[in-house]
Amino acid sequence: TGEIMRFPGRIKAVDGPNSANFQVDFVPRVTLPLTARNLTILNTDYDNWAALVACENHGGT
């Protein structure tokens, strides 16, 4: 198991405000390490268009 990294994000509707398709942008922008696995949206706050995203970073050798 690697360390758990958490990032704040902003929810953005892909196809307009009534779309069921969402993507999450990292705010501020982060570059995930190539060793990051299991990206998970922990919780979403649609009223504020906010999300918390977590991933496991398994690190290099």
Backbone as a printed PyTorch tensor [residue, N CA C, xyz], in Angstrom:
tensor([[[  0.8410,  -1.1990,   0.0000],
         [  0.0000,   0.0000,   0.0000],
         [  0.8690,   1.2390,   0.0000]],

        [[  0.4240,   2.2360,  -0.7080],
         [  1.1740,   3.4740,  -0.7800],
         [  0.5370,   4.5430,   0.0800]],

        [[  1.1500,   5.7130,   0.0380],
         [  0.5590,   6.8180,   0.7800],
         [ -0.6870,   7.3100,   0.0580]],

        [[ -1.6520,   7.7860,   0.8270],
         [ -2.8670,   8.3340,   0.2430],
         [ -2.6810,   9.8310,   0.0660]],

        [[ -2.8640,  10.2950,  -1.1480],
         [ -2.7560,  11.7250,  -1.4510],
         [ -4.1670,  12.2480,  -1.6790]],

        [[ -4.4460,  13.4320,  -1.1420],
         [ -5.7790,  14.0140,  -1.3130],
         [ -5.6500,  15.3870,  -1.9450]],

        [[ -6.5590,  15.6630,  -2.8540],
         [ -6.5290,  16.9260,  -3.5740],
         [ -7.9230,  17.5310,  -3.6070]],

        [[ -8.0240,  18.8360,  -3.3670],
         [ -9.3120,  19.4810,  -3.5940],
         [ -9.5510,  19.6240,  -5.0870]],

        [[-10.7960,  19.5800,  -5.4700],
         [-11.1170,  19.6960,  -6.8860],
         [-12.3740,  20.5050,  -7.0990]],

        [[-12.5990,  20.8540,  -8.3550],
         [-13.8140,  21.5440,  -8.7620],
         [-14.5700,  20.6430,  -9.7240]],

        [[-15.8600,  20.4850,  -9.4870],
         [-16.6850,  19.6800, -10.3820],
         [-17.0970,  20.5430, -11.5700]],

        [[-17.0100,  19.9740, -12.7460],
         [-17.4030,  20.7020, -13.9510],
         [-18.2670,  19.7910, -14.8090]],

        [[-19.4430,  20.2820, -15.1920],
         [-20.2980,  19.5040, -16.0870],
         [-19.6950,  19.5530, -17.4870]],

        [[-19.5860,  18.4040, -18.1100],
         [-18.9090,  18.3190, -19.4090],
         [-19.7950,  18.8420, -20.5350]],

        [[-21.0780,  18.4880, -20.5040],
         [-21.9540,  18.8130, -21.6270],
         [-23.0010,  19.8730, -21.2630]],

        [[-22.6550,  20.7530, -20.3530],
         [-23.6140,  21.7750, -19.9460],
         [-24.1510,  21.5060, -18.5520]],

        [[-24.8450,  22.4680, -17.9880],
         [-25.2180,  22.3990, -16.5710],
         [-26.1710,  21.2560, -16.2210]],

        [[-26.9320,  20.7570, -17.1960],
         [-27.8630,  19.6780, -16.8860],
         [-27.3190,  18.3070, -17.2800]],

        [[-26.0530,  18.2760, -17.5800],
         [-25.4410,  17.0370, -18.0350],
         [-25.2420,  16.0690, -16.8810]],

        [[-25.2880,  14.7810, -17.1970],
         [-24.9440,  13.7570, -16.2150],
         [-23.4580,  13.4380, -16.2500]],

        [[-22.7400,  14.0420, -17.1840],
         [-21.3070,  13.7810, -17.3120],
         [-20.5290,  14.8850, -16.6150]],

        [[-19.7260,  14.4670, -15.6560],
         [-18.9470,  15.4450, -14.9050],
         [-17.4730,  15.0950, -15.0000]],

        [[-16.6670,  16.1060, -14.8820],
         [-15.2520,  15.8630, -14.6720],
         [-14.8220,  16.7180, -13.4950]],

        [[-13.7230,  16.3280, -12.8900],
         [-13.2090,  17.0570, -11.7400],
         [-11.8650,  17.6600, -12.1200]],

        [[-11.7610,  18.9550, -11.9760],
         [-10.4890,  19.6350, -12.1890],
         [ -9.8250,  19.8560, -10.8430]],

        [[ -8.5290,  19.6530, -10.7930],
         [ -7.7950,  19.9150,  -9.5600],
         [ -7.5840,  21.4120,  -9.4090]],

        [[ -7.8550,  21.9210,  -8.2170],
         [ -7.6250,  23.3370,  -7.9220],
         [ -6.8800,  23.4110,  -6.6130]],

        [[ -5.6800,  23.9380,  -6.5580],
         [ -4.9040,  24.3740,  -7.7160],
         [ -4.4430,  23.1740,  -8.5430]],

        [[ -3.9440,  23.4430,  -9.7270],
         [ -3.5510,  22.3550, -10.6120],
         [ -2.4390,  21.5270,  -9.9640]],

        [[ -2.5900,  20.2290, -10.0420],
         [ -1.5600,  19.3320,  -9.5420],
         [ -1.2050,  18.3630, -10.6540]],

        [[  0.0060,  17.8850, -10.6200],
         [  0.4240,  16.8340, -11.5400],
         [  0.5420,  15.5600, -10.7260]],

        [[ -0.3020,  14.5960, -11.0400],
         [ -0.2400,  13.3380, -10.3010],
         [  1.0240,  12.5920, -10.6980]],

        [[  1.6840,  11.9830,  -9.7270],
         [  2.8380,  11.1560, -10.0850],
         [  2.4080,   9.9760, -10.9320]],

        [[  3.3050,   9.4970, -11.7450],
         [  2.9850,   8.3720, -12.6230],
         [  2.6730,   7.1180, -11.8280]],

        [[  3.0830,   7.1130, -10.5670],
         [  2.8490,   5.9380,  -9.7270],
         [  1.5100,   6.0090,  -9.0090]],

        [[  0.7250,   7.0570,  -9.2670],
         [ -0.5730,   7.1810,  -8.6120],
         [ -1.5390,   6.1290,  -9.1550]],

        [[ -2.2780,   5.5200,  -8.2800],
         [ -3.2440,   4.4980,  -8.6450],
         [ -4.5430,   4.7470,  -7.8790]],

        [[ -5.6110,   4.1390,  -8.3910],
         [ -6.8860,   4.1130,  -7.6710],
         [ -7.3910,   5.5130,  -7.3320]],

        [[ -7.5360,   6.3140,  -8.3640],
         [ -8.0890,   7.6540,  -8.1610],
         [ -9.5430,   7.5240,  -7.7270]],

        [[ -9.8920,   8.1820,  -6.6550],
         [-11.2280,   8.0530,  -6.0740],
         [-11.7590,   9.4270,  -5.7120]],

        [[-13.0020,   9.6780,  -6.0640],
         [-13.6410,  10.8970,  -5.5960],
         [-14.2590,  10.5770,  -4.2380]],

        [[-13.7120,  11.1750,  -3.1920],
         [-14.1420,  10.8360,  -1.8400],
         [-15.5040,  11.4180,  -1.5270]],

        [[-15.6710,  12.6790,  -1.8310],
         [-16.9740,  13.2780,  -1.5920],
         [-17.1770,  14.4320,  -2.5430]],

        [[-18.4190,  14.7270,  -2.8000],
         [-18.7570,  15.7930,  -3.7260],
         [-19.7480,  16.7250,  -3.0580]],

        [[-19.5910,  17.9820,  -3.3540],
         [-20.4750,  19.0200,  -2.8220],
         [-21.0030,  19.7810,  -4.0250]],

        [[-22.1310,  19.3050,  -4.5720],
         [-22.6210,  19.8880,  -5.8190],
         [-23.1070,  21.3160,  -5.6320]],

        [[-23.5130,  21.6700,  -4.4010],
         [-23.9520,  23.0530,  -4.1700],
         [-22.8040,  24.0270,  -4.4020]],

        [[-21.6030,  23.6020,  -4.0350],
         [-20.4330,  24.4760,  -4.1810],
         [-19.4990,  24.0080,  -5.2950]],

        [[-19.9310,  23.0060,  -6.0650],
         [-19.1190,  22.4840,  -7.1710],
         [-17.7230,  22.0900,  -6.6960]],

        [[-17.6870,  21.4400,  -5.5510],
         [-16.4020,  21.0530,  -4.9840],
         [-16.3440,  19.5430,  -4.8110]],

        [[-15.1560,  19.0170,  -4.8250],
         [-14.9610,  17.5860,  -4.6320],
         [-13.6300,  17.3820,  -3.9240]],

        [[-13.5190,  16.2510,  -3.2810],
         [-12.2390,  15.8490,  -2.7190],
         [-11.8340,  14.5580,  -3.4130]],

        [[-10.6370,  14.5600,  -3.9760],
         [-10.1630,  13.4290,  -4.7550],
         [ -8.9710,  12.8150,  -4.0350]],

        [[ -8.9510,  11.5070,  -3.9780],
         [ -7.8330,  10.8190,  -3.3400],
         [ -7.2330,   9.8230,  -4.3080]],

        [[ -5.9600,   9.5490,  -4.1310],
         [ -5.3410,   8.4700,  -4.8890],
         [ -4.2400,   7.8700,  -4.0380]],

        [[ -3.8680,   6.6680,  -4.3980],
         [ -2.7530,   6.0130,  -3.7410],
         [ -1.5040,   6.2710,  -4.5780]],

        [[ -0.4530,   6.7000,  -3.9080],
         [  0.8170,   6.8970,  -4.5970],
         [  1.7610,   5.7960,  -4.1600]],

        [[  2.1100,   4.9240,  -5.0900],
         [  2.9190,   3.7590,  -4.7360],
         [  4.4160,   4.0050,  -4.8860]],

        [[  4.7720,   5.1920,  -5.3400],
         [  6.1820,   5.5600,  -5.3400],
         [  7.0420,   4.7400,  -6.2690]],

        [[  8.2100,   5.2720,  -6.5810],
         [  9.1470,   4.5450,  -7.4290],
         [ 10.1300,   3.7900,  -6.5780]],

        [[ 11.0270,   3.0810,  -7.2290],
         [ 12.0290,   2.3300,  -6.4920],
         [ 13.2920,   3.1460,  -6.3980]]])
